[in-house]
Amino acid sequence: MTLVEDIIQSLPVSALFDDEDGVFDFETDEPMDNVSSMTHFLNMYQVPESMIYLNDGTQVTIVHPYHRYKLVLDAMGRGDFFHHRVEAEIVFDD
């Protein structure tokens, strides 16, 4: 691997593409709506702007330079404003 490939693969965002379950639950100390929790999630996984294909607030599509598919991320609550879930769906280009 080249240095650039090593750097990209070492980013936490790469783990999103390797996860088989596609469900990410997390808690926050501050109350958040789904838009804020998506922003928090993207920051937790250090998703660079260059990997964001589409951002609709609670739904974000990301691309990875070494994978042939996109991930569609959907933010949702889990009963209150402190427990959050992001579900990932793999989408292949036609």
PDB file of N, CA, C and O in Angstrom:
ATOM      1  N   MET A   1       0.830  -1.188   0.000  1.00  0.00           N
ATOM      2  CA  MET A   1       0.000   0.000   0.000  1.00  0.00           C
ATOM      3  C   MET A   1       0.873   1.248   0.000  1.00  0.00           C
ATOM      4  O   MET A   1       1.970   1.266   0.557  1.00  0.00           O
ATOM      5  N   THR A   2       0.360   2.272  -0.630  1.00  0.00           N
ATOM      6  CA  THR A   2       1.058   3.553  -0.618  1.00  0.00           C
ATOM      7  C   THR A   2       0.775   4.277   0.689  1.00  0.00           C
ATOM      8  O   THR A   2      -0.091   3.862   1.459  1.00  0.00           O
ATOM      9  N   LEU A   3       1.495   5.343   0.936  1.00  0.00           N
ATOM     10  CA  LEU A   3       1.279   6.127   2.153  1.00  0.00           C
ATOM     11  C   LEU A   3      -0.145   6.679   2.193  1.00  0.00           C
ATOM     12  O   LEU A   3      -0.786   6.652   3.244  1.00  0.00           O
ATOM     13  N   VAL A   4      -0.645   7.177   1.062  1.00  0.00           N
ATOM     14  CA  VAL A   4      -2.012   7.712   1.008  1.00  0.00           C
ATOM     15  C   VAL A   4      -3.024   6.621   1.328  1.00  0.00           C
ATOM     16  O   VAL A   4      -3.959   6.853   2.094  1.00  0.00           O
ATOM     17  N   GLU A   5      -2.854   5.448   0.760  1.00  0.00           N
ATOM     18  CA  GLU A   5      -3.758   4.327   1.039  1.00  0.00           C
ATOM     19  C   GLU A   5      -3.721   3.947   2.518  1.00  0.00           C
ATOM     20  O   GLU A   5      -4.759   3.664   3.117  1.00  0.00           O
ATOM     21  N   ASP A   6      -2.522   3.941   3.103  1.00  0.00           N
ATOM     22  CA  ASP A   6      -2.389   3.640   4.529  1.00  0.00           C
ATOM     23  C   ASP A   6      -3.138   4.658   5.380  1.00  0.00           C
ATOM     24  O   ASP A   6      -3.809   4.295   6.346  1.00  0.00           O
ATOM     25  N   ILE A   7      -3.021   5.917   5.023  1.00  0.00           N
ATOM     26  CA  ILE A   7      -3.677   6.985   5.784  1.00  0.00           C
ATOM     27  C   ILE A   7      -5.192   6.836   5.695  1.00  0.00           C
ATOM     28  O   ILE A   7      -5.888   6.911   6.708  1.00  0.00           O
ATOM     29  N   ILE A   8      -5.699   6.625   4.482  1.00  0.00           N
ATOM     30  CA  ILE A   8      -7.152   6.484   4.305  1.00  0.00           C
ATOM     31  C   ILE A   8      -7.666   5.267   5.052  1.00  0.00           C
ATOM     32  O   ILE A   8      -8.701   5.349   5.715  1.00  0.00           O
ATOM     33  N   GLN A   9      -6.976   4.148   4.964  1.00  0.00           N
ATOM     34  CA  GLN A   9      -7.419   2.926   5.639  1.00  0.00           C
ATOM     35  C   GLN A   9      -7.341   3.061   7.158  1.00  0.00           C
ATOM     36  O   GLN A   9      -8.057   2.361   7.874  1.00  0.00           O
ATOM     37  N   SER A  10      -6.479   3.953   7.661  1.00  0.00           N
ATOM     38  CA  SER A  10      -6.351   4.121   9.106  1.00  0.00           C
ATOM     39  C   SER A  10      -7.425   5.047   9.689  1.00  0.00           C
ATOM     40  O   SER A  10      -7.589   5.103  10.908  1.00  0.00           O
ATOM     41  N   LEU A  11      -8.156   5.771   8.839  1.00  0.00           N
ATOM     42  CA  LEU A  11      -9.222   6.639   9.333  1.00  0.00           C
ATOM     43  C   LEU A  11     -10.365   5.803   9.898  1.00  0.00           C
ATOM     44  O   LEU A  11     -10.685   4.747   9.351  1.00  0.00           O
ATOM     45  N   PRO A  12     -10.983   6.257  10.983  1.00  0.00           N
ATOM     46  CA  PRO A  12     -12.116   5.515  11.548  1.00  0.00           C
ATOM     47  C   PRO A  12     -13.250   5.273  10.547  1.00  0.00           C
ATOM     48  O   PRO A  12     -13.976   4.287  10.674  1.00  0.00           O
ATOM     49  N   VAL A  13     -13.413   6.151   9.557  1.00  0.00           N
ATOM     50  CA  VAL A  13     -14.482   5.983   8.575  1.00  0.00           C
ATOM     51  C   VAL A  13     -14.341   4.667   7.808  1.00  0.00           C
ATOM     52  O   VAL A  13     -15.348   4.102   7.382  1.00  0.00           O
ATOM     53  N   SER A  14     -13.136   4.172   7.624  1.00  0.00           N
ATOM     54  CA  SER A  14     -12.945   2.914   6.900  1.00  0.00           C
ATOM     55  C   SER A  14     -13.626   1.746   7.605  1.00  0.00           C
ATOM     56  O   SER A  14     -14.050   0.790   6.957  1.00  0.00           O
ATOM     57  N   ALA A  15     -13.733   1.822   8.932  1.00  0.00           N
ATOM     58  CA  ALA A  15     -14.402   0.760   9.689  1.00  0.00           C
ATOM     59  C   ALA A  15     -15.880   0.657   9.326  1.00  0.00           C
ATOM     60  O   ALA A  15     -16.464  -0.423   9.406  1.00  0.00           O
ATOM     61  N   LEU A  16     -16.486   1.768   8.929  1.00  0.00           N
ATOM     62  CA  LEU A  16     -17.902   1.730   8.527  1.00  0.00           C
ATOM     63  C   LEU A  16     -18.097   0.823   7.321  1.00  0.00           C
ATOM     64  O   LEU A  16     -19.120   0.146   7.215  1.00  0.00           O
ATOM     65  N   PHE A  17     -17.134   0.802   6.419  1.00  0.00           N
ATOM     66  CA  PHE A  17     -17.240  -0.003   5.208  1.00  0.00           C
ATOM     67  C   PHE A  17     -16.936  -1.476   5.476  1.00  0.00           C
ATOM     68  O   PHE A  17     -17.280  -2.338   4.668  1.00  0.00           O
ATOM     69  N   ASP A  18     -16.294  -1.765   6.605  1.00  0.00           N
ATOM     70  CA  ASP A  18     -15.938  -3.144   6.939  1.00  0.00           C
ATOM     71  C   ASP A  18     -16.925  -3.803   7.888  1.00  0.00           C
ATOM     72  O   ASP A  18     -16.871  -5.017   8.088  1.00  0.00           O
ATOM     73  N   ASP A  19     -17.827  -3.024   8.475  1.00  0.00           N
ATOM     74  CA  ASP A  19     -18.777  -3.554   9.448  1.00  0.00           C
ATOM     75  C   ASP A  19     -19.865  -4.357   8.739  1.00  0.00           C
ATOM     76  O   ASP A  19     -20.482  -3.870   7.792  1.00  0.00           O
ATOM     77  N   GLU A  20     -20.100  -5.585   9.197  1.00  0.00           N
ATOM     78  CA  GLU A  20     -21.094  -6.445   8.544  1.00  0.00           C
ATOM     79  C   GLU A  20     -22.511  -6.190   9.043  1.00  0.00           C
ATOM     80  O   GLU A  20     -23.475  -6.431   8.316  1.00  0.00           O
ATOM     81  N   ASP A  21     -22.646  -5.711  10.257  1.00  0.00           N
ATOM     82  CA  ASP A  21     -23.961  -5.499  10.854  1.00  0.00           C
ATOM     83  C   ASP A  21     -24.637  -4.264  10.286  1.00  0.00           C
ATOM     84  O   ASP A  21     -25.821  -4.303   9.951  1.00  0.00           O
ATOM     85  N   GLY A  22     -23.898  -3.171  10.175  1.00  0.00           N
ATOM     86  CA  GLY A  22     -24.449  -1.941   9.620  1.00  0.00           C
ATOM     87  C   GLY A  22     -25.337  -1.166  10.562  1.00  0.00           C
ATOM     88  O   GLY A  22     -26.059  -0.268  10.126  1.00  0.00           O
ATOM     89  N   VAL A  23     -25.306  -1.489  11.860  1.00  0.00           N
ATOM     90  CA  VAL A  23     -26.092  -0.764  12.854  1.00  0.00           C
ATOM     91  C   VAL A  23     -25.130  -0.213  13.899  1.00  0.00           C
ATOM     92  O   VAL A  23     -24.353  -0.954  14.501  1.00  0.00           O
ATOM     93  N   PHE A  24     -25.194   1.093  14.100  1.00  0.00           N
ATOM     94  CA  PHE A  24     -24.278   1.761  15.017  1.00  0.00           C
ATOM     95  C   PHE A  24     -25.085   2.523  16.065  1.00  0.00           C
ATOM     96  O   PHE A  24     -25.714   3.534  15.754  1.00  0.00           O
ATOM     97  N   ASP A  25     -25.067   2.039  17.297  1.00  0.00           N
ATOM     98  CA  ASP A  25     -25.764   2.679  18.407  1.00  0.00           C
ATOM     99  C   ASP A  25     -24.755   3.468  19.230  1.00  0.00           C
ATOM    100  O   ASP A  25     -23.632   3.015  19.454  1.00  0.00           O
ATOM    101  N   PHE A  26     -25.164   4.649  19.678  1.00  0.00           N
ATOM    102  CA  PHE A  26     -24.291   5.446  20.533  1.00  0.00           C
ATOM    103  C   PHE A  26     -25.137   6.365  21.398  1.00  0.00           C
ATOM    104  O   PHE A  26     -26.310   6.614  21.120  1.00  0.00           O
ATOM    105  N   GLU A  27     -24.509   6.858  22.452  1.00  0.00           N
ATOM    106  CA  GLU A  27     -25.163   7.769  23.386  1.00  0.00           C
ATOM    107  C   GLU A  27     -24.406   9.085  23.411  1.00  0.00           C
ATOM    108  O   GLU A  27     -23.207   9.134  23.136  1.00  0.00           O
ATOM    109  N   THR A  28     -25.123  10.153  23.746  1.00  0.00           N
ATOM    110  CA  THR A  28     -24.494  11.459  23.900  1.00  0.00           C
ATOM    111  C   THR A  28     -24.882  12.047  25.247  1.00  0.00           C
ATOM    112  O   THR A  28     -25.945  11.742  25.788  1.00  0.00           O
ATOM    113  N   ASP A  29     -24.017  12.888  25.778  1.00  0.00           N
ATOM    114  CA  ASP A  29     -24.306  13.579  27.040  1.00  0.00           C
ATOM    115  C   ASP A  29     -25.297  14.714  26.824  1.00  0.00           C
ATOM    116  O   ASP A  29     -26.092  15.034  27.708  1.00  0.00           O
ATOM    117  N   GLU A  30     -25.244  15.311  25.655  1.00  0.00           N
ATOM    118  CA  GLU A  30     -26.132  16.419  25.306  1.00  0.00           C
ATOM    119  C   GLU A  30     -27.308  15.884  24.492  1.00  0.00           C
ATOM    120  O   GLU A  30     -27.125  14.969  23.690  1.00  0.00           O
ATOM    121  N   PRO A  31     -28.497  16.426  24.677  1.00  0.00           N
ATOM    122  CA  PRO A  31     -29.635  15.992  23.850  1.00  0.00           C
ATOM    123  C   PRO A  31     -29.434  16.419  22.399  1.00  0.00           C
ATOM    124  O   PRO A  31     -28.955  17.521  22.133  1.00  0.00           O
ATOM    125  N   MET A  32     -29.795  15.557  21.476  1.00  0.00           N
ATOM    126  CA  MET A  32     -29.628  15.837  20.043  1.00  0.00           C
ATOM    127  C   MET A  32     -30.813  15.319  19.263  1.00  0.00           C
ATOM    128  O   MET A  32     -31.361  14.260  19.569  1.00  0.00           O
ATOM    129  N   ASP A  33     -31.210  16.086  18.237  1.00  0.00           N
ATOM    130  CA  ASP A  33     -32.175  15.576  17.276  1.00  0.00           C
ATOM    131  C   ASP A  33     -31.420  14.714  16.264  1.00  0.00           C
ATOM    132  O   ASP A  33     -30.205  14.552  16.375  1.00  0.00           O
ATOM    133  N   ASN A  34     -32.121  14.169  15.292  1.00  0.00           N
ATOM    134  CA  ASN A  34     -31.481  13.253  14.342  1.00  0.00           C
ATOM    135  C   ASN A  34     -30.459  13.937  13.437  1.00  0.00           C
ATOM    136  O   ASN A  34     -29.462  13.320  13.061  1.00  0.00           O
ATOM    137  N   VAL A  35     -30.688  15.187  13.086  1.00  0.00           N
ATOM    138  CA  VAL A  35     -29.712  15.910  12.257  1.00  0.00           C
ATOM    139  C   VAL A  35     -28.426  16.121  13.044  1.00  0.00           C
ATOM    140  O   VAL A  35     -27.334  15.899  12.522  1.00  0.00           O
ATOM    141  N   SER A  36     -28.551  16.546  14.285  1.00  0.00           N
ATOM    142  CA  SER A  36     -27.366  16.763  15.124  1.00  0.00           C
ATOM    143  C   SER A  36     -26.643  15.454  15.420  1.00  0.00           C
ATOM    144  O   SER A  36     -25.413  15.419  15.464  1.00  0.00           O
ATOM    145  N   SER A  37     -27.405  14.374  15.624  1.00  0.00           N
ATOM    146  CA  SER A  37     -26.753  13.091  15.900  1.00  0.00           C
ATOM    147  C   SER A  37     -26.015  12.575  14.669  1.00  0.00           C
ATOM    148  O   SER A  37     -24.985  11.914  14.809  1.00  0.00           O
ATOM    149  N   MET A  38     -26.518  12.862  13.462  1.00  0.00           N
ATOM    150  CA  MET A  38     -25.789  12.466  12.258  1.00  0.00           C
ATOM    151  C   MET A  38     -24.473  13.240  12.161  1.00  0.00           C
ATOM    152  O   MET A  38     -23.433  12.663  11.841  1.00  0.00           O
ATOM    153  N   THR A  39     -24.518  14.519  12.431  1.00  0.00           N
ATOM    154  CA  THR A  39     -23.287  15.325  12.411  1.00  0.00           C
ATOM    155  C   THR A  39     -22.299  14.792  13.435  1.00  0.00           C
ATOM    156  O   THR A  39     -21.107  14.673  13.149  1.00  0.00           O
ATOM    157  N   HIS A  40     -22.790  14.471  14.625  1.00  0.00           N
ATOM    158  CA  HIS A  40     -21.943  13.908  15.677  1.00  0.00           C
ATOM    159  C   HIS A  40     -21.322  12.578  15.216  1.00  0.00           C
ATOM    160  O   HIS A  40     -20.131  12.340  15.418  1.00  0.00           O
ATOM    161  N   PHE A  41     -22.133  11.726  14.603  1.00  0.00           N
ATOM    162  CA  PHE A  41     -21.665  10.438  14.103  1.00  0.00           C
ATOM    163  C   PHE A  41     -20.568  10.618  13.050  1.00  0.00           C
ATOM    164  O   PHE A  41     -19.535   9.950  13.104  1.00  0.00           O
ATOM    165  N   LEU A  42     -20.794  11.517  12.102  1.00  0.00           N
ATOM    166  CA  LEU A  42     -19.789  11.770  11.059  1.00  0.00           C
ATOM    167  C   LEU A  42     -18.485  12.270  11.669  1.00  0.00           C
ATOM    168  O   LEU A  42     -17.402  11.910  11.207  1.00  0.00           O
ATOM    169  N   ASN A  43     -18.584  13.089  12.696  1.00  0.00           N
ATOM    170  CA  ASN A  43     -17.387  13.581  13.385  1.00  0.00           C
ATOM    171  C   ASN A  43     -16.696  12.466  14.160  1.00  0.00           C
ATOM    172  O   ASN A  43     -15.467  12.393  14.171  1.00  0.00           O
ATOM    173  N   MET A  44     -17.478  11.586  14.815  1.00  0.00           N
ATOM    174  CA  MET A  44     -16.889  10.463  15.560  1.00  0.00           C
ATOM    175  C   MET A  44     -16.057   9.571  14.647  1.00  0.00           C
ATOM    176  O   MET A  44     -14.984   9.102  15.027  1.00  0.00           O
ATOM    177  N   TYR A  45     -16.563   9.346  13.443  1.00  0.00           N
ATOM    178  CA  TYR A  45     -15.868   8.471  12.497  1.00  0.00           C
ATOM    179  C   TYR A  45     -14.941   9.245  11.552  1.00  0.00           C
ATOM    180  O   TYR A  45     -14.417   8.687  10.589  1.00  0.00           O
ATOM    181  N   GLN A  46     -14.752  10.511  11.834  1.00  0.00           N
ATOM    182  CA  GLN A  46     -13.828  11.364  11.075  1.00  0.00           C
ATOM    183  C   GLN A  46     -14.049  11.243   9.565  1.00  0.00           C
ATOM    184  O   GLN A  46     -13.104  11.044   8.802  1.00  0.00           O
ATOM    185  N   VAL A  47     -15.298  11.365   9.154  1.00  0.00           N
ATOM    186  CA  VAL A  47     -15.635  11.283   7.733  1.00  0.00           C
ATOM    187  C   VAL A  47     -15.238  12.604   7.075  1.00  0.00           C
ATOM    188  O   VAL A  47     -15.812  13.646   7.390  1.00  0.00           O
ATOM    189  N   PRO A  48     -14.258  12.572   6.160  1.00  0.00           N
ATOM    190  CA  PRO A  48     -13.866  13.815   5.494  1.00  0.00           C
ATOM    191  C   PRO A  48     -14.932  14.268   4.493  1.00  0.00           C
ATOM    192  O   PRO A  48     -15.652  13.447   3.926  1.00  0.00           O
ATOM    193  N   GLU A  49     -15.020  15.563   4.288  1.00  0.00           N
ATOM    194  CA  GLU A  49     -15.988  16.119   3.325  1.00  0.00           C
ATOM    195  C   GLU A  49     -15.847  15.471   1.951  1.00  0.00           C
ATOM    196  O   GLU A  49     -16.839  15.288   1.245  1.00  0.00           O
ATOM    197  N   SER A  50     -14.628  15.126   1.574  1.00  0.00           N
ATOM    198  CA  SER A  50     -14.391  14.542   0.242  1.00  0.00           C
ATOM    199  C   SER A  50     -15.059  13.178   0.068  1.00  0.00           C
ATOM    200  O   SER A  50     -15.240  12.724  -1.061  1.00  0.00           O
ATOM    201  N   MET A  51     -15.427  12.519   1.172  1.00  0.00           N
ATOM    202  CA  MET A  51     -16.075  11.215   1.086  1.00  0.00           C
ATOM    203  C   MET A  51     -17.598  11.323   1.150  1.00  0.00           C
ATOM    204  O   MET A  51     -18.295  10.323   0.977  1.00  0.00           O
ATOM    205  N   ILE A  52     -18.119  12.522   1.396  1.00  0.00           N
ATOM    206  CA  ILE A  52     -19.574  12.699   1.465  1.00  0.00           C
ATOM    207  C   ILE A  52     -20.097  12.974   0.061  1.00  0.00           C
ATOM    208  O   ILE A  52     -19.799  14.001  -0.548  1.00  0.00           O
ATOM    209  N   TYR A  53     -20.886  12.026  -0.430  1.00  0.00           N
ATOM    210  CA  TYR A  53     -21.469  12.120  -1.763  1.00  0.00           C
ATOM    211  C   TYR A  53     -22.742  12.955  -1.734  1.00  0.00           C
ATOM    212  O   TYR A  53     -22.996  13.751  -2.638  1.00  0.00           O
ATOM    213  N   LEU A  54     -23.551  12.762  -0.671  1.00  0.00           N
ATOM    214  CA  LEU A  54     -24.814  13.482  -0.532  1.00  0.00           C
ATOM    215  C   LEU A  54     -25.137  13.608   0.950  1.00  0.00           C
ATOM    216  O   LEU A  54     -25.017  12.639   1.700  1.00  0.00           O
ATOM    217  N   ASN A  55     -25.545  14.799   1.371  1.00  0.00           N
ATOM    218  CA  ASN A  55     -25.916  15.020   2.768  1.00  0.00           C
ATOM    219  C   ASN A  55     -27.284  15.679   2.816  1.00  0.00           C
ATOM    220  O   ASN A  55     -27.439  16.841   2.439  1.00  0.00           O
ATOM    221  N   ASP A  56     -28.275  14.927   3.283  1.00  0.00           N
ATOM    222  CA  ASP A  56     -29.644  15.431   3.420  1.00  0.00           C
ATOM    223  C   ASP A  56     -30.033  15.607   4.886  1.00  0.00           C
ATOM    224  O   ASP A  56     -31.216  15.560   5.223  1.00  0.00           O
ATOM    225  N   GLY A  57     -29.057  15.805   5.745  1.00  0.00           N
ATOM    226  CA  GLY A  57     -29.343  16.013   7.161  1.00  0.00           C
ATOM    227  C   GLY A  57     -29.354  14.725   7.947  1.00  0.00           C
ATOM    228  O   GLY A  57     -28.374  14.397   8.616  1.00  0.00           O
ATOM    229  N   THR A  58     -30.464  13.979   7.876  1.00  0.00           N
ATOM    230  CA  THR A  58     -30.545  12.716   8.609  1.00  0.00           C
ATOM    231  C   THR A  58     -30.126  11.519   7.752  1.00  0.00           C
ATOM    232  O   THR A  58     -29.992  10.405   8.259  1.00  0.00           O
ATOM    233  N   GLN A  59     -29.923  11.750   6.460  1.00  0.00           N
ATOM    234  CA  GLN A  59     -29.435  10.690   5.573  1.00  0.00           C
ATOM    235  C   GLN A  59     -28.223  11.208   4.815  1.00  0.00           C
ATOM    236  O   GLN A  59     -28.270  12.251   4.162  1.00  0.00           O
ATOM    237  N   VAL A  60     -27.134  10.451   4.918  1.00  0.00           N
ATOM    238  CA  VAL A  60     -25.885  10.843   4.278  1.00  0.00           C
ATOM    239  C   VAL A  60     -25.364   9.653   3.481  1.00  0.00           C
ATOM    240  O   VAL A  60     -25.346   8.525   3.974  1.00  0.00           O
ATOM    241  N   THR A  61     -24.945   9.910   2.258  1.00  0.00           N
ATOM    242  CA  THR A  61     -24.321   8.879   1.427  1.00  0.00           C
ATOM    243  C   THR A  61     -22.836   9.172   1.360  1.00  0.00           C
ATOM    244  O   THR A  61     -22.418  10.279   1.020  1.00  0.00           O
ATOM    245  N   ILE A  62     -22.034   8.145   1.697  1.00  0.00           N
ATOM    246  CA  ILE A  62     -20.583   8.326   1.657  1.00  0.00           C
ATOM    247  C   ILE A  62     -19.963   7.329   0.683  1.00  0.00           C
ATOM    248  O   ILE A  62     -20.503   6.252   0.434  1.00  0.00           O
ATOM    249  N   VAL A  63     -18.828   7.718   0.149  1.00  0.00           N
ATOM    250  CA  VAL A  63     -18.081   6.877  -0.786  1.00  0.00           C
ATOM    251  C   VAL A  63     -16.678   6.682  -0.220  1.00  0.00           C
ATOM    252  O   VAL A  63     -16.162   7.516   0.525  1.00  0.00           O
ATOM    253  N   HIS A  64     -16.087   5.572  -0.592  1.00  0.00           N
ATOM    254  CA  HIS A  64     -14.724   5.245  -0.156  1.00  0.00           C
ATOM    255  C   HIS A  64     -13.919   4.961  -1.420  1.00  0.00           C
ATOM    256  O   HIS A  64     -14.388   4.229  -2.291  1.00  0.00           O
ATOM    257  N   PRO A  65     -12.730   5.519  -1.537  1.00  0.00           N
ATOM    258  CA  PRO A  65     -11.965   5.341  -2.782  1.00  0.00           C
ATOM    259  C   PRO A  65     -11.553   3.901  -3.074  1.00  0.00           C
ATOM    260  O   PRO A  65     -11.186   3.592  -4.208  1.00  0.00           O
ATOM    261  N   TYR A  66     -11.603   3.010  -2.078  1.00  0.00           N
ATOM    262  CA  TYR A  66     -11.162   1.633  -2.299  1.00  0.00           C
ATOM    263  C   TYR A  66     -12.292   0.609  -2.245  1.00  0.00           C
ATOM    264  O   TYR A  66     -12.048  -0.596  -2.186  1.00  0.00           O
ATOM    265  N   HIS A  67     -13.522   1.097  -2.265  1.00  0.00           N
ATOM    266  CA  HIS A  67     -14.683   0.206  -2.314  1.00  0.00           C
ATOM    267  C   HIS A  67     -15.543   0.587  -3.506  1.00  0.00           C
ATOM    268  O   HIS A  67     -15.609   1.760  -3.873  1.00  0.00           O
ATOM    269  N   ARG A  68     -16.197  -0.382  -4.108  1.00  0.00           N
ATOM    270  CA  ARG A  68     -16.995  -0.144  -5.305  1.00  0.00           C
ATOM    271  C   ARG A  68     -18.460   0.096  -4.992  1.00  0.00           C
ATOM    272  O   ARG A  68     -19.313  -0.082  -5.861  1.00  0.00           O
ATOM    273  N   TYR A  69     -18.758   0.486  -3.804  1.00  0.00           N
ATOM    274  CA  TYR A  69     -20.136   0.759  -3.409  1.00  0.00           C
ATOM    275  C   TYR A  69     -20.177   1.987  -2.513  1.00  0.00           C
ATOM    276  O   TYR A  69     -19.155   2.441  -1.998  1.00  0.00           O
ATOM    277  N   LYS A  70     -21.368   2.505  -2.344  1.00  0.00           N
ATOM    278  CA  LYS A  70     -21.599   3.626  -1.440  1.00  0.00           C
ATOM    279  C   LYS A  70     -22.301   3.096  -0.190  1.00  0.00           C
ATOM    280  O   LYS A  70     -22.916   2.030  -0.213  1.00  0.00           O
ATOM    281  N   LEU A  71     -22.198   3.847   0.884  1.00  0.00           N
ATOM    282  CA  LEU A  71     -22.962   3.562   2.087  1.00  0.00           C
ATOM    283  C   LEU A  71     -23.963   4.683   2.289  1.00  0.00           C
ATOM    284  O   LEU A  71     -23.606   5.861   2.289  1.00  0.00           O
ATOM    285  N   VAL A  72     -25.228   4.300   2.462  1.00  0.00           N
ATOM    286  CA  VAL A  72     -26.267   5.267   2.802  1.00  0.00           C
ATOM    287  C   VAL A  72     -26.489   5.137   4.302  1.00  0.00           C
ATOM    288  O   VAL A  72     -26.870   4.076   4.797  1.00  0.00           O
ATOM    289  N   LEU A  73     -26.247   6.225   5.014  1.00  0.00           N
ATOM    290  CA  LEU A  73     -26.372   6.251   6.466  1.00  0.00           C
ATOM    291  C   LEU A  73     -27.662   6.964   6.850  1.00  0.00           C
ATOM    292  O   LEU A  73     -27.920   8.073   6.383  1.00  0.00           O
ATOM    293  N   ASP A  74     -28.471   6.339   7.695  1.00  0.00           N
ATOM    294  CA  ASP A  74     -29.721   6.923   8.173  1.00  0.00           C
ATOM    295  C   ASP A  74     -29.658   7.076   9.684  1.00  0.00           C
ATOM    296  O   ASP A  74     -29.439   6.101  10.402  1.00  0.00           O
ATOM    297  N   ALA A  75     -29.850   8.311  10.171  1.00  0.00           N
ATOM    298  CA  ALA A  75     -29.858   8.580  11.608  1.00  0.00           C
ATOM    299  C   ALA A  75     -31.283   8.481  12.139  1.00  0.00           C
ATOM    300  O   ALA A  75     -32.238   8.914  11.493  1.00  0.00           O
ATOM    301  N   MET A  76     -31.400   7.904  13.323  1.00  0.00           N
ATOM    302  CA  MET A  76     -32.707   7.790  13.970  1.00  0.00           C
ATOM    303  C   MET A  76     -32.507   7.772  15.480  1.00  0.00           C
ATOM    304  O   MET A  76     -31.411   7.499  15.969  1.00  0.00           O
ATOM    305  N   GLY A  77     -33.565   8.063  16.202  1.00  0.00           N
ATOM    306  CA  GLY A  77     -33.513   8.036  17.656  1.00  0.00           C
ATOM    307  C   GLY A  77     -33.857   6.659  18.191  1.00  0.00           C
ATOM    308  O   GLY A  77     -34.342   5.782  17.476  1.00  0.00           O
ATOM    309  N   ARG A  78     -33.583   6.506  19.484  1.00  0.00           N
ATOM    310  CA  ARG A  78     -33.917   5.247  20.166  1.00  0.00           C
ATOM    311  C   ARG A  78     -34.743   5.532  21.411  1.00  0.00           C
ATOM    312  O   ARG A  78     -34.494   4.959  22.472  1.00  0.00           O
ATOM    313  N   GLY A  79     -35.725   6.416  21.281  1.00  0.00           N
ATOM    314  CA  GLY A  79     -36.645   6.640  22.377  1.00  0.00           C
ATOM    315  C   GLY A  79     -36.475   7.931  23.145  1.00  0.00           C
ATOM    316  O   GLY A  79     -37.392   8.364  23.842  1.00  0.00           O
ATOM    317  N   ASP A  80     -35.309   8.555  23.028  1.00  0.00           N
ATOM    318  CA  ASP A  80     -35.095   9.847  23.673  1.00  0.00           C
ATOM    319  C   ASP A  80     -34.044  10.619  22.872  1.00  0.00           C
ATOM    320  O   ASP A  80     -33.628  10.168  21.805  1.00  0.00           O
ATOM    321  N   PHE A  81     -33.629  11.733  23.360  1.00  0.00           N
ATOM    322  CA  PHE A  81     -32.677  12.570  22.624  1.00  0.00           C
ATOM    323  C   PHE A  81     -31.222  12.271  22.996  1.00  0.00           C
ATOM    324  O   PHE A  81     -30.328  13.007  22.579  1.00  0.00           O
ATOM    325  N   PHE A  82     -30.963  11.218  23.764  1.00  0.00           N
ATOM    326  CA  PHE A  82     -29.612  10.879  24.199  1.00  0.00           C
ATOM    327  C   PHE A  82     -29.104   9.555  23.628  1.00  0.00           C
ATOM    328  O   PHE A  82     -27.900   9.296  23.646  1.00  0.00           O
ATOM    329  N   HIS A  83     -30.002   8.722  23.126  1.00  0.00           N
ATOM    330  CA  HIS A  83     -29.649   7.424  22.553  1.00  0.00           C
ATOM    331  C   HIS A  83     -29.948   7.469  21.065  1.00  0.00           C
ATOM    332  O   HIS A  83     -31.054   7.807  20.645  1.00  0.00           O
ATOM    333  N   HIS A  84     -28.942   7.121  20.280  1.00  0.00           N
ATOM    334  CA  HIS A  84     -29.038   7.319  18.837  1.00  0.00           C
ATOM    335  C   HIS A  84     -28.628   6.058  18.088  1.00  0.00           C
ATOM    336  O   HIS A  84     -27.916   5.200  18.610  1.00  0.00           O
ATOM    337  N   ARG A  85     -29.097   5.975  16.858  1.00  0.00           N
ATOM    338  CA  ARG A  85     -28.735   4.862  15.976  1.00  0.00           C
ATOM    339  C   ARG A  85     -28.511   5.412  14.575  1.00  0.00           C
ATOM    340  O   ARG A  85     -29.231   6.291  14.100  1.00  0.00           O
ATOM    341  N   VAL A  86     -27.484   4.860  13.933  1.00  0.00           N
ATOM    342  CA  VAL A  86     -27.266   5.104  12.512  1.00  0.00           C
ATOM    343  C   VAL A  86     -27.216   3.735  11.848  1.00  0.00           C
ATOM    344  O   VAL A  86     -26.435   2.868  12.241  1.00  0.00           O
ATOM    345  N   GLU A  87     -28.053   3.553  10.843  1.00  0.00           N
ATOM    346  CA  GLU A  87     -28.054   2.303  10.074  1.00  0.00           C
ATOM    347  C   GLU A  87     -27.426   2.561   8.720  1.00  0.00           C
ATOM    348  O   GLU A  87     -27.695   3.575   8.075  1.00  0.00           O
ATOM    349  N   ALA A  88     -26.584   1.628   8.298  1.00  0.00           N
ATOM    350  CA  ALA A  88     -25.881   1.743   7.020  1.00  0.00           C
ATOM    351  C   ALA A  88     -26.421   0.725   6.034  1.00  0.00           C
ATOM    352  O   ALA A  88     -26.644  -0.436   6.378  1.00  0.00           O
ATOM    353  N   GLU A  89     -26.624   1.165   4.824  1.00  0.00           N
ATOM    354  CA  GLU A  89     -27.074   0.293   3.741  1.00  0.00           C
ATOM    355  C   GLU A  89     -26.088   0.400   2.589  1.00  0.00           C
ATOM    356  O   GLU A  89     -25.707   1.499   2.186  1.00  0.00           O
ATOM    357  N   ILE A  90     -25.684  -0.731   2.069  1.00  0.00           N
ATOM    358  CA  ILE A  90     -24.763  -0.756   0.927  1.00  0.00           C
ATOM    359  C   ILE A  90     -25.553  -0.516  -0.347  1.00  0.00           C
ATOM    360  O   ILE A  90     -26.601  -1.123  -0.566  1.00  0.00           O
ATOM    361  N   VAL A  91     -25.040   0.380  -1.188  1.00  0.00           N
ATOM    362  CA  VAL A  91     -25.685   0.676  -2.466  1.00  0.00           C
ATOM    363  C   VAL A  91     -24.628   0.575  -3.562  1.00  0.00           C
ATOM    364  O   VAL A  91     -23.605   1.259  -3.527  1.00  0.00           O
ATOM    365  N   PHE A  92     -24.898  -0.293  -4.533  1.00  0.00           N
ATOM    366  CA  PHE A  92     -24.011  -0.430  -5.678  1.00  0.00           C
ATOM    367  C   PHE A  92     -24.494   0.464  -6.808  1.00  0.00           C
ATOM    368  O   PHE A  92     -25.699   0.597  -7.026  1.00  0.00           O
ATOM    369  N   ASP A  93     -23.568   1.073  -7.520  1.00  0.00           N
ATOM    370  CA  ASP A  93     -23.941   1.849  -8.700  1.00  0.00           C
ATOM    371  C   ASP A  93     -24.373   0.899  -9.808  1.00  0.00           C
ATOM    372  O   ASP A  93     -23.860  -0.213  -9.933  1.00  0.00           O
ATOM    373  N   ASP A  94     -25.314   1.356 -10.595  1.00  0.00           N
ATOM    374  CA  ASP A  94     -25.802   0.533 -11.720  1.00  0.00           C
ATOM    375  C   ASP A  94     -24.756   0.404 -12.802  1.00  0.00           C
ATOM    376  O   ASP A  94     -24.995  -0.251 -13.817  1.00  0.00           O
TER     377      ASP A  94
END
